[in-house]
Amino acid sequence: MTYHIETTDPVTGTSLKQLMSMPYVIESSENQNLVIYFESEQTRDIYIQNPDQHKLEHYNSHPGSPHIS
């Protein structure tokens, strides 16, 4: 299984320099997992409500539904 990391908050467009203790979600498919980090829990919650509304900076598609691990 492959893991990818998105370090740009898809709600605000801010590139995160530090990931420790930052909120995140994991989107999963059969062959890959995408970990998406956020500036705040508020932007994470906005993203979870409608992930397709928010463009990912480094990936063309969402591999699955977001879930909090």
Rosetta blueprint (number, residue, H / E / L):
1 M L
2 T E
3 Y E
4 H E
5 I E
6 E E
7 T L
8 T E
9 D L
10 P L
11 V L
12 T L
13 G L
14 T L
15 S E
16 L L
17 K L
18 Q L
19 L L
20 M L
21 S L
22 M L
23 P L
24 Y E
25 V E
26 I E
27 E E
28 S E
29 S L
30 E L
31 N L
32 Q E
33 N E
34 L E
35 V E
36 I E
37 Y E
38 F L
39 E L
40 S L
41 E H
42 Q H
43 T H
44 R H
45 D H
46 I H
47 Y H
48 I H
49 Q H
50 N L
51 P H
52 D H
53 Q H
54 H L
55 K L
56 L L
57 E L
58 H L
59 Y L
60 N L
61 S L
62 H L
63 P L
64 G L
65 S L
66 P E
67 H E
68 I L
69 S L
